[in-house]
Amino acid sequence: MFSSHPGVSHNYLREHELNVWFTLTVSPRSQLGLDRTVELLGELAGVDVIRPMPALRFFKIGVDLDVKGDRDPAAKLVKAKPARKSPPPEDLTDRDLDAIRALQRDLAAESEPFRALAAQSGFETGELLAHGHSFLETGQMRRYAAVLAHRNAGFVQNGMGVWRVPEERLDECGQAMAAFRGVSHCYQRPTYPTGPTTSSP
């Protein structure tokens, strides 16, 4: 049910009272908004409980797979990257949105892959690349990279930790967790009277 929504990128069965965990992205111009979309999906699926847990603060996002097998996953990076605050979604123009849609598409294995990608979306190659560079500079795009099918490459195990951290120690703990190479995602999420704060799968 949840996976049928085009904005759902990850969907997992977890060993927890809240046993289905999915990540969802909706357009900043969505009439429903994120919370209502989550609620509606829960109603359509007939679940007992569903809770929106948006990222309140990013401490780290970025998978750093040890393909050689010679690194200690508990080793710390020299310095964890600080979170950046992006411009508000309402600042995006229609042309920006067109560029975002274009840059989400797969690249062809050819010498000038961005030329065809730009042409399909009504851009000159340089214009589309300029949008991409701008998104990276403002933090609206965190990265642009190839996606490794990690399970097919032999990385078949991962884990998710959920911690309830005192408000006054959020920055300290978030930066400490993000400093480890083996940690790929670290977020602050909302808490509820009962139940967990969650990190992204």
N, C-alpha and C positions, 0 to 999 in steps of 0.2 A: 504493500500500500504506500508506505512512505517513499520508497525508491521510485515510484512512478512520477513524483513531482520533479520537474526539470531542475529545480534549485537544490536538490539533495545530492551532495557529492560523496558522502560517506554514510553507511548505515550498518550497524553491528548489533549482534546479540551479545549482551554482557552478563557476567555473573553478578547480578545485583538485583535488589528489589525493583529498581527502575531498569528493566532488562533489555530495552531497545534504545540505542543511542544513535542519533543521526545528526548530521550537520546540514544546515539549510541556509541558503543565501537568497534574498529577494531583492528586487530592484529598489533603489531609493525612491522611485516614483510609484511603487506599488500602492494601490488603493487600500489593500488590506493591511499592509505593514507586516513586520516579522512576527510579533506576538500573536496577532489574530490569525496569521497563516498557520502557525504552530498549533494553535487551539483548534482551528478548522480541520487540520490533518488528524488531530486526536479524535475529534468528533466523528469524522468519516471512517476512521479505523476502529471506532468503538472501544478505545482503551480506557482503563480505569483512571489513570492519572497521566497528565502530560505537563511538562514544565519547560518554558523557554529559559535558556541559560546563555544569553548573549555574552560575547567577550567584552568585559568592561575595560580591560587593559591588556595589552600585548607585552609580554616580557621576552618572548622568543618564538619565532616560527621559522623552521628550516631544517630539513632532514640532512644529516651529515653521515651517510652510511660508510662504514669501514669495509671497503671492498677487498682490502688486502688481508684483513684479519689480524693486524699487528698493533692495534690500538686498544688501550684500556677504556671501556665505555664510561668508567667513573672518572676519567681524567678531566681536568678542567680546561676550558679555553683560556687564552690569555686574558680576554676581557669579554664579558657578555655585551651584546649590542643593546643600547638603551631603546626603549620604546619610543616611537615617533607619533605625533598626533597629526593626522591627515586633515586636509581642508574638508569642510562639511559637504555632504553629498549634493546639496542643492546648488553648489557651485559648478557642478558638471553641466556642460552644454550638450545639446543633441549630437554635435560632432564628436565630443568626447565619448559619449555613449556608443556611437558607431565604431570608434577606434577600440574601445574596450571589447566590444563584440568581436571585432576582427582579430584582435590579439589573443583571443581565447581559442581560436581555431588551430588545428594541427598544421604544422609546416611540412611542405613537400620536401623530399630528399633530392634537392636540386641545387645548382650553384647560386641562384638568386631567389630563395624561397619567399622573401617578403614582397617581391614584385607582383607575383600572382595573387598573393594574399591581399595586397593593397588594392589591386585592380578589381577584385571581386567585391570589394566594399566601397568602391568609389573614391579611393585615395590615390594620390601619387605616392610612390615608395617613400620618398624623403619625408612627406607629411605624416605618414603613419608612424615611421620611426621616431619622428620628433614628438609625437603624442606619447609614444612609449617611454622615451627618455624623460619627458616631463612628469609622467606618472611615477617613475622611479625616484625622481628628485623630490617630489612632494610627499612620497610615502604612500600615495594612493595605490601604487603597485609595489608590493614588497620585493618581488623578484620576477624574472622572466627566465625560465630554464626548461630543459628537457625533463620529462617525468620518467623516472625509472620504474618499470614494473617490478617492484622490489621482491614480491613473492616468487616471481619467475626467476629472479636472480639469486634466490636462496635465502632471502631474509624473511623467514616465515613466522617469527615470533616478535611480538611487541607487548608492551604493557602500558596501562594508564593509571596514574596515581591521582587520587582525589584528596585534597587536604583542606581542613577548615583552619584558616590562619587568622590570628587576631588582627584587627584593622590597623593597628599601629605598627605591625610588622610586615604588612603586605609587600612593601617595596623591598625590604631587606630579604625576605624569603623568596620573592619572585626572582630577584636578581641572582640569588644564590643557586636556585634550581636551574635557572637558564644558563648558568656558567658551565654546566657539565655537557661534554660532547654527546653523551648518550641521550640527552633530553632534546627531543626535536620540537616540541610545542610546549609553551608555558603561558597560561592566561590567568587573569583574575576573572572569576565568574560570580554571578549573584548567589546568595545563600537564601534558604527558605527555613521556616520554623522547624520543619522536619525534612530530612533528606540532605543530599550532598551538594557541595559545590563541585563543578566538574571541569576537567580539562577536555580539550578536543581530542577525538580519537586519532 
